[in-house]
Amino acid sequence: MQRRTQVDALQSQVWRMEDHASLELCFEKRLSETDVKGSLEIPQAANFLPPRDEVMHVRIQNGSVMQFRARSRRTGGRRYMTDQWRGFVGAACPRRGDILRYYHLVNTNVYLVELERPPPHLRLFGKDIYLEFIT
């Protein structure tokens, strides 16, 4: 019963994030092939992340809550996202080139992930040509 109460409290806290008024941008990143197929490399300039190995409760765009950890590599000290990151990739189907925004809800250990897919485009003679589909 206590576990259910904790989950309900987290869900109600997460749903209040809709107004975005109390969100701080931790980082924004264009995803690489490694991010999509392996682990998410966290930019060194990222802000508002907890100490290493602390669990972060993360709400993704479909409303579900996942848990991520920001671990450090043994060599170089670069941070990367683990735990349910692979589950997020399976649920959200991000692709290389998508833009990921990672937000922090002020004064909590709750985060929000947004994924933006750039419009389809071609690269022709060094120029990006964006495609519009009319339906």
Buried (B, 14 or more C-beta within 10 A) or exposed (E): EEEEEEEEEBBEBBEEBEEEEEBEEBBBBEBEEEBBEEBBBBEEEBEBBEEEEEEBBBBBEEEBBBEBBBBEEEEEEEBBBBBBBBBBBEBBEBEEEBBBBBBBBEEBBBBBBBBEEEEEEEEEEEEEEEEEEEE
